[in-house]
Amino acid sequence: MKKIITWAVKNEWIEKNPFVGFQLKFKRHERDFLQANELAAIEDHDFDNSMLQKVKDLFIFSCYTGLACIDVTALKPENIITNIDGTKWIRTSRAKTDTTVNVPLLKQALLILEHYITENEVMIRETIFPWISNQEVNRSLKIIAEVCNIKKHFTFHLARPPLLLR
């Protein structure tokens, strides 16, 4: 853009650079994360409502894998691989950056995964987890937070703590 504006000024298409003195401002925002007791409260609660239970499972799975909501809902059975030592991993590409990621599956994530892979629905929808709209996920997370007495602004981003805390 700078080159175009400079070119326009040189060709006298505009009198002066309209962006002289303009300074971009970047406000750094510290993202919140769940404490161990808050995560335990969510894990220990079983919801009667199937939508809340599915959102809870997606959220907990994301807590143990670090994957974003869109990446979790896009997982297919072929993204789950078994290493030569028998451990299971997720091999996929991030939707946002198209970066390849390899994530080891911890016990808690494996339990959730096995529950959804054994369902017959996987054959119908081709993905492991059901697709749930962003609006429904956010609405359900607010209810989950209220039921589990979590007083934070509860979004799916809370499942992905800063790298230093993982």
VMD Tcl script that builds the backbone (N, CA, C; Angstrom):
set m [mol new atoms 498]
animate dup $m
set s [atomselect $m all]
$s set {name element resname resid chain x y z} {
  {N N MET 1 A 0.825 -1.179 0.000}
  {CA C MET 1 A 0.000 0.000 0.000}
  {C C MET 1 A 0.876 1.252 0.000}
  {N N LYS 2 A 1.988 1.170 0.750}
  {CA C LYS 2 A 2.903 2.308 0.829}
  {C C LYS 2 A 3.430 2.676 -0.556}
  {N N LYS 3 A 3.784 1.669 -1.339}
  {CA C LYS 3 A 4.297 1.908 -2.690}
  {C C LYS 3 A 3.243 2.569 -3.569}
  {N N ILE 4 A 2.018 2.118 -3.462}
  {CA C ILE 4 A 0.936 2.670 -4.283}
  {C C ILE 4 A 0.686 4.133 -3.928}
  {N N ILE 5 A 0.657 4.443 -2.636}
  {CA C ILE 5 A 0.441 5.827 -2.196}
  {C C ILE 5 A 1.594 6.713 -2.670}
  {N N THR 6 A 2.831 6.234 -2.507}
  {CA C THR 6 A 4.000 7.002 -2.963}
  {C C THR 6 A 3.929 7.232 -4.463}
  {N N TRP 7 A 3.548 6.234 -5.189}
  {CA C TRP 7 A 3.424 6.327 -6.653}
  {C C TRP 7 A 2.349 7.346 -7.032}
  {N N ALA 8 A 1.211 7.315 -6.296}
  {CA C ALA 8 A 0.125 8.255 -6.558}
  {C C ALA 8 A 0.547 9.695 -6.276}
  {N N VAL 9 A 1.334 9.911 -5.225}
  {CA C VAL 9 A 1.835 11.255 -4.910}
  {C C VAL 9 A 2.797 11.717 -5.997}
  {N N LYS 10 A 3.716 10.846 -6.433}
  {CA C LYS 10 A 4.696 11.187 -7.485}
  {C C LYS 10 A 3.997 11.562 -8.790}
  {N N ASN 11 A 2.925 10.860 -9.120}
  {CA C ASN 11 A 2.188 11.124 -10.358}
  {C C ASN 11 A 1.157 12.251 -10.196}
  {N N GLU 12 A 1.154 12.850 -9.013}
  {CA C GLU 12 A 0.267 13.960 -8.692}
  {C C GLU 12 A -1.219 13.596 -8.820}
  {N N TRP 13 A -1.535 12.332 -8.556}
  {CA C TRP 13 A -2.925 11.900 -8.532}
  {C C TRP 13 A -3.574 12.297 -7.206}
  {N N ILE 14 A -2.731 12.346 -6.155}
  {CA C ILE 14 A -3.172 12.876 -4.866}
  {C C ILE 14 A -2.117 13.883 -4.410}
  {N N GLU 15 A -2.544 14.855 -3.601}
  {CA C GLU 15 A -1.624 15.920 -3.197}
  {C C GLU 15 A -0.593 15.450 -2.185}
  {N N LYS 16 A -1.036 14.680 -1.215}
  {CA C LYS 16 A -0.105 14.205 -0.185}
  {C C LYS 16 A -0.552 12.841 0.333}
  {N N ASN 17 A 0.341 12.189 1.009}
  {CA C ASN 17 A 0.070 10.885 1.593}
  {C C ASN 17 A -0.944 11.055 2.727}
  {N N PRO 18 A -2.140 10.467 2.591}
  {CA C PRO 18 A -3.154 10.632 3.630}
  {C C PRO 18 A -2.831 9.873 4.917}
  {N N PHE 19 A -1.828 9.014 4.873}
  {CA C PHE 19 A -1.484 8.205 6.037}
  {C C PHE 19 A -0.279 8.729 6.804}
  {N N VAL 20 A 0.216 9.916 6.463}
  {CA C VAL 20 A 1.335 10.507 7.195}
  {C C VAL 20 A 0.894 10.700 8.643}
  {N N GLY 21 A 1.698 10.239 9.552}
  {CA C GLY 21 A 1.391 10.379 10.975}
  {C C GLY 21 A 0.486 9.295 11.530}
  {N N PHE 22 A -0.024 8.408 10.673}
  {CA C PHE 22 A -0.878 7.326 11.153}
  {C C PHE 22 A -0.009 6.244 11.761}
  {N N GLN 23 A -0.347 5.833 12.964}
  {CA C GLN 23 A 0.414 4.803 13.665}
  {C C GLN 23 A -0.531 3.677 14.064}
  {N N LEU 24 A -0.236 2.464 13.637}
  {CA C LEU 24 A -1.035 1.316 14.052}
  {C C LEU 24 A -0.788 1.039 15.529}
  {N N LYS 25 A -1.850 0.686 16.231}
  {CA C LYS 25 A -1.725 0.367 17.646}
  {C C LYS 25 A -2.104 -1.088 17.840}
  {N N PHE 26 A -1.280 -1.786 18.592}
  {CA C PHE 26 A -1.531 -3.187 18.868}
  {C C PHE 26 A -1.685 -3.357 20.369}
  {N N LYS 27 A -2.841 -3.813 20.778}
  {CA C LYS 27 A -3.093 -4.038 22.182}
  {C C LYS 27 A -2.971 -5.528 22.461}
  {N N ARG 28 A -1.973 -5.892 23.243}
  {CA C ARG 28 A -1.748 -7.292 23.573}
  {C C ARG 28 A -2.783 -7.741 24.603}
  {N N HIS 29 A -3.399 -8.874 24.331}
  {CA C HIS 29 A -4.432 -9.397 25.218}
  {C C HIS 29 A -3.957 -10.714 25.811}
  {N N GLU 30 A -3.928 -10.784 27.121}
  {CA C GLU 30 A -3.547 -12.020 27.794}
  {C C GLU 30 A -4.760 -12.941 27.839}
  {N N ARG 31 A -4.602 -14.120 27.275}
  {CA C ARG 31 A -5.695 -15.081 27.245}
  {C C ARG 31 A -5.770 -15.838 28.563}
  {N N ASP 32 A -6.967 -16.040 29.048}
  {CA C ASP 32 A -7.180 -16.770 30.287}
  {C C ASP 32 A -7.127 -18.271 30.010}
  {N N PHE 33 A -7.036 -19.059 31.040}
  {CA C PHE 33 A -7.032 -20.511 30.886}
  {C C PHE 33 A -7.654 -21.135 32.123}
  {N N LEU 34 A -8.028 -22.400 32.009}
  {CA C LEU 34 A -8.662 -23.102 33.121}
  {C C LEU 34 A -7.623 -23.568 34.135}
  {N N GLN 35 A -8.011 -23.542 35.372}
  {CA C GLN 35 A -7.213 -24.137 36.434}
  {C C GLN 35 A -7.571 -25.620 36.497}
  {N N ALA 36 A -6.719 -26.420 37.123}
  {CA C ALA 36 A -6.934 -27.868 37.201}
  {C C ALA 36 A -8.272 -28.211 37.869}
  {N N ASN 37 A -8.641 -27.487 38.920}
  {CA C ASN 37 A -9.906 -27.781 39.611}
  {C C ASN 37 A -11.115 -27.447 38.730}
  {N N GLU 38 A -10.997 -26.435 37.874}
  {CA C GLU 38 A -12.092 -26.079 36.965}
  {C C GLU 38 A -12.253 -27.135 35.871}
  {N N LEU 39 A -11.122 -27.614 35.353}
  {CA C LEU 39 A -11.161 -28.682 34.354}
  {C C LEU 39 A -11.773 -29.946 34.970}
  {N N ALA 40 A -11.377 -30.259 36.192}
  {CA C ALA 40 A -11.917 -31.441 36.884}
  {C C ALA 40 A -13.426 -31.320 37.092}
  {N N ALA 41 A -13.887 -30.120 37.413}
  {CA C ALA 41 A -15.325 -29.906 37.626}
  {C C ALA 41 A -16.110 -30.194 36.343}
  {N N ILE 42 A -15.550 -29.798 35.214}
  {CA C ILE 42 A -16.223 -30.060 33.928}
  {C C ILE 42 A -16.172 -31.547 33.610}
  {N N GLU 43 A -14.997 -32.151 33.785}
  {CA C GLU 43 A -14.836 -33.581 33.478}
  {C C GLU 43 A -15.760 -34.453 34.330}
  {N N ASP 44 A -15.928 -34.091 35.593}
  {CA C ASP 44 A -16.702 -34.917 36.519}
  {C C ASP 44 A -18.210 -34.776 36.355}
  {N N HIS 45 A -18.637 -33.777 35.619}
  {CA C HIS 45 A -20.079 -33.528 35.480}
  {C C HIS 45 A -20.623 -34.221 34.233}
  {N N ASP 46 A -21.660 -35.042 34.423}
  {CA C ASP 46 A -22.352 -35.667 33.300}
  {C C ASP 46 A -23.629 -34.882 33.038}
  {N N PHE 47 A -23.824 -34.512 31.790}
  {CA C PHE 47 A -24.982 -33.705 31.420}
  {C C PHE 47 A -26.082 -34.592 30.848}
  {N N ASP 48 A -27.309 -34.323 31.261}
  {CA C ASP 48 A -28.462 -35.054 30.728}
  {C C ASP 48 A -28.760 -34.630 29.298}
  {N N ASN 49 A -28.479 -33.388 28.997}
  {CA C ASN 49 A -28.719 -32.842 27.665}
  {C C ASN 49 A -27.622 -33.335 26.721}
  {N N SER 50 A -27.997 -33.980 25.615}
  {CA C SER 50 A -26.993 -34.572 24.706}
  {C C SER 50 A -26.116 -33.515 24.041}
  {N N MET 51 A -26.668 -32.331 23.752}
  {CA C MET 51 A -25.870 -31.274 23.135}
  {C C MET 51 A -24.797 -30.790 24.110}
  {N N LEU 52 A -25.165 -30.577 25.352}
  {CA C LEU 52 A -24.184 -30.151 26.358}
  {C C LEU 52 A -23.106 -31.209 26.542}
  {N N GLN 53 A -23.493 -32.477 26.525}
  {CA C GLN 53 A -22.513 -33.555 26.683}
  {C C GLN 53 A -21.543 -33.584 25.497}
  {N N LYS 54 A -22.054 -33.393 24.288}
  {CA C LYS 54 A -21.185 -33.391 23.107}
  {C C LYS 54 A -20.222 -32.208 23.129}
  {N N VAL 55 A -20.720 -31.039 23.499}
  {CA C VAL 55 A -19.849 -29.852 23.575}
  {C C VAL 55 A -18.813 -30.042 24.672}
  {N N LYS 56 A -19.228 -30.608 25.798}
  {CA C LYS 56 A -18.284 -30.903 26.877}
  {C C LYS 56 A -17.180 -31.841 26.362}
  {N N ASP 57 A -17.563 -32.893 25.647}
  {CA C ASP 57 A -16.580 -33.842 25.103}
  {C C ASP 57 A -15.620 -33.155 24.135}
  {N N LEU 58 A -16.154 -32.306 23.249}
  {CA C LEU 58 A -15.290 -31.567 22.316}
  {C C LEU 58 A -14.308 -30.691 23.081}
  {N N PHE 59 A -14.812 -30.002 24.094}
  {CA C PHE 59 A -13.985 -29.098 24.878}
  {C C PHE 59 A -12.876 -29.854 25.622}
  {N N ILE 60 A -13.248 -30.931 26.310}
  {CA C ILE 60 A -12.265 -31.726 27.063}
  {C C ILE 60 A -11.240 -32.339 26.110}
  {N N PHE 61 A -11.689 -32.820 24.968}
  {CA C PHE 61 A -10.770 -33.380 23.969}
  {C C PHE 61 A -9.772 -32.311 23.524}
  {N N SER 62 A -10.255 -31.112 23.332}
  {CA C SER 62 A -9.377 -30.008 22.944}
  {C C SER 62 A -8.391 -29.666 24.058}
  {N N CYS 63 A -8.833 -29.762 25.309}
  {CA C CYS 63 A -7.931 -29.502 26.439}
  {C C CYS 63 A -6.734 -30.457 26.426}
  {N N TYR 64 A -6.970 -31.703 26.061}
  {CA C TYR 64 A -5.911 -32.708 26.094}
  {C C TYR 64 A -5.150 -32.865 24.782}
  {N N THR 65 A -5.592 -32.180 23.743}
  {CA C THR 65 A -4.871 -32.266 22.462}
  {C C THR 65 A -4.326 -30.913 22.012}
  {N N GLY 66 A -4.922 -29.831 22.489}
  {CA C GLY 66 A -4.497 -28.501 22.057}
  {C C GLY 66 A -5.052 -28.093 20.707}
  {N N LEU 67 A -5.947 -28.902 20.144}
  {CA C LEU 67 A -6.526 -28.583 18.838}
  {C C LEU 67 A -7.679 -27.592 18.979}
  {N N ALA 68 A -7.837 -26.753 17.978}
  {CA C ALA 68 A -8.942 -25.803 17.946}
  {C C ALA 68 A -10.249 -26.544 17.665}
  {N N CYS 69 A -11.353 -25.896 17.957}
  {CA C CYS 69 A -12.674 -26.503 17.761}
  {C C CYS 69 A -12.871 -26.978 16.320}
  {N N ILE 70 A -12.508 -26.148 15.358}
  {CA C ILE 70 A -12.676 -26.507 13.946}
  {C C ILE 70 A -11.829 -27.727 13.578}
  {N N ASP 71 A -10.642 -27.834 14.179}
  {CA C ASP 71 A -9.765 -28.975 13.900}
  {C C ASP 71 A -10.292 -30.255 14.540}
  {N N VAL 72 A -10.894 -30.133 15.718}
  {CA C VAL 72 A -11.468 -31.303 16.392}
  {C C VAL 72 A -12.663 -31.832 15.602}
  {N N THR 73 A -13.550 -30.934 15.195}
  {CA C THR 73 A -14.753 -31.386 14.482}
  {C C THR 73 A -14.445 -31.894 13.076}
  {N N ALA 74 A -13.278 -31.561 12.543}
  {CA C ALA 74 A -12.903 -32.028 11.202}
  {C C ALA 74 A -12.132 -33.356 11.229}
  {N N LEU 75 A -11.820 -33.860 12.420}
  {CA C LEU 75 A -11.049 -35.108 12.519}
  {C C LEU 75 A -11.796 -36.275 11.876}
  {N N LYS 76 A -11.042 -37.052 11.117}
  {CA C LYS 76 A -11.583 -38.264 10.486}
  {C C LYS 76 A -10.834 -39.472 11.042}
  {N N PRO 77 A -11.417 -40.652 10.973}
  {CA C PRO 77 A -10.738 -41.843 11.487}
  {C C PRO 77 A -9.333 -42.032 10.908}
  {N N GLU 78 A -9.124 -41.637 9.652}
  {CA C GLU 78 A -7.785 -41.799 9.059}
  {C C GLU 78 A -6.756 -40.839 9.634}
  {N N ASN 79 A -7.195 -39.841 10.417}
  {CA C ASN 79 A -6.266 -38.933 11.088}
  {C C ASN 79 A -5.678 -39.540 12.354}
  {N N ILE 80 A -6.235 -40.665 12.797}
  {CA C ILE 80 A -5.731 -41.337 13.987}
  {C C ILE 80 A -4.781 -42.443 13.531}
  {N N ILE 81 A -3.528 -42.316 13.934}
  {CA C ILE 81 A -2.527 -43.306 13.529}
  {C C ILE 81 A -1.942 -43.979 14.764}
  {N N THR 82 A -1.422 -45.175 14.563}
  {CA C THR 82 A -0.774 -45.908 15.643}
  {C C THR 82 A 0.718 -45.943 15.364}
  {N N ASN 83 A 1.482 -45.472 16.330}
  {CA C ASN 83 A 2.940 -45.440 16.221}
  {C C ASN 83 A 3.493 -46.862 16.357}
  {N N ILE 84 A 4.736 -47.070 16.005}
  {CA C ILE 84 A 5.328 -48.414 16.080}
  {C C ILE 84 A 5.391 -48.943 17.506}
  {N N ASP 85 A 5.375 -48.046 18.498}
  {CA C ASP 85 A 5.375 -48.496 19.893}
  {C C ASP 85 A 3.954 -48.700 20.440}
  {N N GLY 86 A 2.938 -48.554 19.565}
  {CA C GLY 86 A 1.558 -48.798 19.946}
  {C C GLY 86 A 0.793 -47.573 20.409}
  {N N THR 87 A 1.479 -46.457 20.588}
  {CA C THR 87 A 0.768 -45.240 21.004}
  {C C THR 87 A -0.007 -44.654 19.836}
  {N N LYS 88 A -1.120 -44.043 20.162}
  {CA C LYS 88 A -1.952 -43.432 19.118}
  {C C LYS 88 A -1.669 -41.938 19.050}
  {N N TRP 89 A -1.703 -41.435 17.822}
  {CA C TRP 89 A -1.439 -40.028 17.552}
  {C C TRP 89 A -2.495 -39.489 16.597}
  {N N ILE 90 A -2.648 -38.172 16.630}
  {CA C ILE 90 A -3.453 -37.482 15.627}
  {C C ILE 90 A -2.481 -36.867 14.639}
  {N N ARG 91 A -2.696 -37.125 13.369}
  {CA C ARG 91 A -1.920 -36.479 12.308}
  {C C ARG 91 A -2.918 -35.765 11.409}
  {N N THR 92 A -2.851 -34.437 11.425}
  {CA C THR 92 A -3.803 -33.631 10.664}
  {C C THR 92 A -3.166 -32.305 10.288}
  {N N SER 93 A -3.923 -31.479 9.610}
  {CA C SER 93 A -3.484 -30.122 9.270}
  {C C SER 93 A -4.427 -29.136 9.933}
  {N N ARG 94 A -3.863 -28.068 10.472}
  {CA C ARG 94 A -4.682 -27.027 11.094}
  {C C ARG 94 A -5.506 -26.326 10.029}
  {N N ALA 95 A -6.770 -26.108 10.311}
  {CA C ALA 95 A -7.657 -25.446 9.354}
  {C C ALA 95 A -7.236 -23.999 9.116}
  {N N LYS 96 A -6.810 -23.309 10.163}
  {CA C LYS 96 A -6.495 -21.893 10.063}
  {C C LYS 96 A -5.208 -21.626 9.287}
  {N N THR 97 A -4.178 -22.445 9.524}
  {CA C THR 97 A -2.859 -22.179 8.940}
  {C C THR 97 A -2.401 -23.229 7.940}
  {N N ASP 98 A -3.136 -24.323 7.809}
  {CA C ASP 98 A -2.764 -25.451 6.959}
  {C C ASP 98 A -1.407 -26.041 7.353}
  {N N THR 99 A -1.058 -25.910 8.627}
  {CA C THR 99 A 0.175 -26.461 9.170}
  {C C THR 99 A -0.078 -27.893 9.627}
  {N N THR 100 A 0.816 -28.799 9.287}
  {CA C THR 100 A 0.685 -30.189 9.721}
  {C C THR 100 A 0.995 -30.283 11.209}
  {N N VAL 101 A 0.160 -31.018 11.936}
  {CA C VAL 101 A 0.390 -31.229 13.362}
  {C C VAL 101 A 0.321 -32.718 13.674}
  {N N ASN 102 A 1.167 -33.130 14.597}
  {CA C ASN 102 A 1.166 -34.487 15.117}
  {C C ASN 102 A 0.987 -34.384 16.626}
  {N N VAL 103 A -0.102 -34.946 17.122}
  {CA C VAL 103 A -0.440 -34.804 18.533}
  {C C VAL 103 A -0.579 -36.184 19.168}
  {N N PRO 104 A 0.196 -36.454 20.235}
  {CA C PRO 104 A 0.011 -37.736 20.933}
  {C C PRO 104 A -1.316 -37.719 21.687}
  {N N LEU 105 A -1.999 -38.841 21.696}
  {CA C LEU 105 A -3.290 -38.924 22.377}
  {C C LEU 105 A -3.089 -39.405 23.811}
  {N N LEU 106 A -3.408 -38.534 24.742}
  {CA C LEU 106 A -3.359 -38.885 26.154}
  {C C LEU 106 A -4.570 -39.751 26.496}
  {N N LYS 107 A -4.498 -40.416 27.645}
  {CA C LYS 107 A -5.542 -41.352 28.055}
  {C C LYS 107 A -6.935 -40.716 28.054}
  {N N GLN 108 A -7.049 -39.498 28.594}
  {CA C GLN 108 A -8.343 -38.831 28.672}
  {C C GLN 108 A -8.914 -38.559 27.281}
  {N N ALA 109 A -8.066 -38.148 26.359}
  {CA C ALA 109 A -8.513 -37.884 24.985}
  {C C ALA 109 A -8.885 -39.193 24.287}
  {N N LEU 110 A -8.125 -40.247 24.544}
  {CA C LEU 110 A -8.422 -41.555 23.945}
  {C C LEU 110 A -9.790 -42.075 24.372}
  {N N LEU 111 A -10.136 -41.884 25.641}
  {CA C LEU 111 A -11.444 -42.350 26.129}
  {C C LEU 111 A -12.581 -41.652 25.393}
  {N N ILE 112 A -12.442 -40.353 25.204}
  {CA C ILE 112 A -13.471 -39.603 24.475}
  {C C ILE 112 A -13.514 -40.060 23.023}
  {N N LEU 113 A -12.348 -40.196 22.434}
  {CA C LEU 113 A -12.249 -40.599 21.032}
  {C C LEU 113 A -12.895 -41.967 20.803}
  {N N GLU 114 A -12.602 -42.925 21.670}
  {CA C GLU 114 A -13.153 -44.273 21.522}
  {C C GLU 114 A -14.675 -44.269 21.620}
  {N N HIS 115 A -15.215 -43.402 22.465}
  {CA C HIS 115 A -16.670 -43.306 22.590}
  {C C HIS 115 A -17.301 -42.883 21.263}
  {N N TYR 116 A -16.678 -41.931 20.574}
  {CA C TYR 116 A -17.257 -41.419 19.330}
  {C C TYR 116 A -16.930 -42.291 18.119}
  {N N ILE 117 A -15.793 -42.967 18.149}
  {CA C ILE 117 A -15.442 -43.832 17.006}
  {C C ILE 117 A -16.326 -45.074 16.978}
  {N N THR 118 A -16.762 -45.560 18.130}
  {CA C THR 118 A -17.578 -46.771 18.160}
  {C C THR 118 A -19.026 -46.512 17.757}
  {N N GLU 119 A -19.423 -45.257 17.722}
  {CA C GLU 119 A -20.791 -44.952 17.300}
  {C C GLU 119 A -20.941 -45.202 15.802}
  {N N ASN 120 A -22.104 -45.675 15.408}
  {CA C ASN 120 A -22.371 -45.938 13.991}
  {C C ASN 120 A -22.444 -44.666 13.161}
  {N N GLU 121 A -22.640 -43.515 13.815}
  {CA C GLU 121 A -22.778 -42.250 13.103}
  {C C GLU 121 A -21.529 -41.873 12.308}
  {N N VAL 122 A -20.370 -42.373 12.703}
  {CA C VAL 122 A -19.127 -42.036 12.009}
  {C C VAL 122 A -19.218 -42.439 10.542}
  {N N MET 123 A -19.865 -43.545 10.278}
  {CA C MET 123 A -20.016 -44.008 8.899}
  {C C MET 123 A -20.861 -43.027 8.085}
  {N N ILE 124 A -21.843 -42.421 8.728}
  {CA C ILE 124 A -22.739 -41.498 8.034}
  {C C ILE 124 A -22.072 -40.143 7.795}
  {N N ARG 125 A -21.420 -39.586 8.837}
  {CA C ARG 125 A -20.910 -38.219 8.722}
  {C C ARG 125 A -19.445 -38.137 8.305}
  {N N GLU 126 A -18.716 -39.229 8.297}
  {CA C GLU 126 A -17.311 -39.317 7.883}
  {C C GLU 126 A -16.321 -38.699 8.863}
  {N N THR 127 A -16.789 -37.911 9.819}
  {CA C THR 127 A -15.891 -37.347 10.829}
  {C C THR 127 A -16.148 -38.043 12.153}
  {N N ILE 128 A -15.165 -37.980 13.029}
  {CA C ILE 128 A -15.295 -38.646 14.323}
  {C C ILE 128 A -16.331 -37.950 15.193}
  {N N PHE 129 A -16.211 -36.645 15.303}
  {CA C PHE 129 A -17.119 -35.870 16.146}
  {C C PHE 129 A -18.211 -35.228 15.292}
  {N N PRO 130 A -19.378 -35.042 15.877}
  {CA C PRO 130 A -20.449 -34.367 15.126}
  {C C PRO 130 A -20.109 -32.890 14.940}
  {N N TRP 131 A -20.569 -32.326 13.829}
  {CA C TRP 131 A -20.359 -30.906 13.607}
  {C C TRP 131 A -21.406 -30.145 14.391}
  {N N ILE 132 A -20.942 -29.160 15.148}
  {CA C ILE 132 A -21.841 -28.306 15.923}
  {C C ILE 132 A -21.476 -26.875 15.573}
  {N N SER 133 A -22.469 -26.054 15.310}
  {CA C SER 133 A -22.198 -24.670 14.919}
  {C C SER 133 A -21.471 -23.924 16.038}
  {N N ASN 134 A -20.708 -22.924 15.642}
  {CA C ASN 134 A -19.965 -22.106 16.594}
  {C C ASN 134 A -20.924 -21.453 17.592}
  {N N GLN 135 A -22.073 -21.011 17.100}
  {CA C GLN 135 A -23.071 -20.379 17.964}
  {C C GLN 135 A -23.567 -21.355 19.026}
  {N N GLU 136 A -23.829 -22.595 18.623}
  {CA C GLU 136 A -24.311 -23.604 19.567}
  {C C GLU 136 A -23.227 -23.985 20.574}
  {N N VAL 137 A -21.972 -24.076 20.104}
  {CA C VAL 137 A -20.861 -24.389 21.003}
  {C C VAL 137 A -20.741 -23.304 22.066}
  {N N ASN 138 A -20.733 -22.044 21.652}
  {CA C ASN 138 A -20.593 -20.946 22.604}
  {C C ASN 138 A -21.764 -20.878 23.583}
  {N N ARG 139 A -22.969 -21.095 23.086}
  {CA C ARG 139 A -24.153 -21.104 23.957}
  {C C ARG 139 A -24.030 -22.235 24.983}
  {N N SER 140 A -23.636 -23.408 24.534}
  {CA C SER 140 A -23.508 -24.561 25.429}
  {C C SER 140 A -22.386 -24.362 26.444}
  {N N LEU 141 A -21.280 -23.752 26.021}
  {CA C LEU 141 A -20.169 -23.517 26.945}
  {C C LEU 141 A -20.571 -22.580 28.081}
  {N N LYS 142 A -21.399 -21.596 27.784}
  {CA C LYS 142 A -21.870 -20.683 28.830}
  {C C LYS 142 A -22.714 -21.440 29.860}
  {N N ILE 143 A -23.526 -22.367 29.390}
  {CA C ILE 143 A -24.346 -23.180 30.299}
  {C C ILE 143 A -23.452 -24.106 31.121}
  {N N ILE 144 A -22.481 -24.723 30.467}
  {CA C ILE 144 A -21.541 -25.619 31.166}
  {C C ILE 144 A -20.805 -24.858 32.262}
  {N N ALA 145 A -20.342 -23.644 31.948}
  {CA C ALA 145 A -19.625 -22.827 32.928}
  {C C ALA 145 A -20.521 -22.510 34.122}
  {N N GLU 146 A -21.762 -22.187 33.841}
  {CA C GLU 146 A -22.688 -21.850 34.918}
  {C C GLU 146 A -22.955 -23.062 35.802}
  {N N VAL 147 A -23.202 -24.211 35.181}
  {CA C VAL 147 A -23.487 -25.437 35.933}
  {C C VAL 147 A -22.278 -25.856 36.773}
  {N N CYS 148 A -21.076 -25.686 36.222}
  {CA C CYS 148 A -19.846 -26.093 36.921}
  {C C CYS 148 A -19.272 -24.979 37.797}
  {N N ASN 149 A -20.002 -23.871 37.916}
  {CA C ASN 149 A -19.624 -22.746 38.769}
  {C C ASN 149 A -18.258 -22.147 38.398}
  {N N ILE 150 A -18.054 -21.954 37.098}
  {CA C ILE 150 A -16.823 -21.325 36.608}
  {C C ILE 150 A -17.157 -19.885 36.265}
  {N N LYS 151 A -16.436 -18.958 36.855}
  {CA C LYS 151 A -16.767 -17.534 36.745}
  {C C LYS 151 A -15.964 -16.803 35.668}
  {N N LYS 152 A -15.352 -17.503 34.759}
  {CA C LYS 152 A -14.552 -16.882 33.700}
  {C C LYS 152 A -15.400 -16.692 32.449}
  {N N HIS 153 A -14.933 -15.804 31.572}
  {CA C HIS 153 A -15.559 -15.678 30.251}
  {C C HIS 153 A -15.226 -16.976 29.525}
  {N N PHE 154 A -16.193 -17.855 29.428}
  {CA C PHE 154 A -15.962 -19.228 28.997}
  {C C PHE 154 A -16.144 -19.377 27.490}
  {N N THR 155 A -15.050 -19.561 26.787}
  {CA C THR 155 A -15.074 -19.817 25.350}
  {C C THR 155 A -14.214 -21.036 25.069}
  {N N PHE 156 A -14.241 -21.490 23.839}
  {CA C PHE 156 A -13.454 -22.668 23.462}
  {C C PHE 156 A -11.953 -22.396 23.581}
  {N N HIS 157 A -11.554 -21.127 23.532}
  {CA C HIS 157 A -10.136 -20.792 23.650}
  {C C HIS 157 A -9.561 -21.159 25.017}
  {N N LEU 158 A -10.403 -21.277 26.024}
  {CA C LEU 158 A -9.917 -21.668 27.344}
  {C C LEU 158 A -9.350 -23.093 27.332}
  {N N ALA 159 A -9.723 -23.880 26.347}
  {CA C ALA 159 A -9.223 -25.255 26.252}
  {C C ALA 159 A -7.770 -25.289 25.799}
  {N N ARG 160 A -7.278 -24.176 25.289}
  {CA C ARG 160 A -5.932 -24.148 24.715}
  {C C ARG 160 A -5.065 -23.165 25.486}
  {N N PRO 161 A -4.462 -23.638 26.589}
  {CA C PRO 161 A -3.653 -22.743 27.433}
  {C C PRO 161 A -2.398 -22.268 26.704}
  {N N PRO 162 A -1.783 -21.200 27.205}
  {CA C PRO 162 A -0.522 -20.746 26.620}
  {C C PRO 162 A 0.501 -21.879 26.625}
  {N N LEU 163 A 1.376 -21.867 25.665}
  {CA C LEU 163 A 2.343 -22.948 25.449}
  {C C LEU 163 A 3.166 -23.260 26.698}
  {N N LEU 164 A 3.565 -22.254 27.436}
  {CA C LEU 164 A 4.406 -22.481 28.615}
  {C C LEU 164 A 3.708 -23.270 29.717}
  {N N LEU 165 A 2.383 -23.261 29.700}
  {CA C LEU 165 A 1.640 -23.946 30.758}
  {C C LEU 165 A 1.235 -25.349 30.390}
  {N N ARG 166 A 1.496 -25.783 29.169}
  {CA C ARG 166 A 1.093 -27.126 28.741}
  {C C ARG 166 A 2.006 -28.170 29.301}
}
mol reanalyze $m
mol bondsrecalc $m
mol representation Tube
mol addrep $m
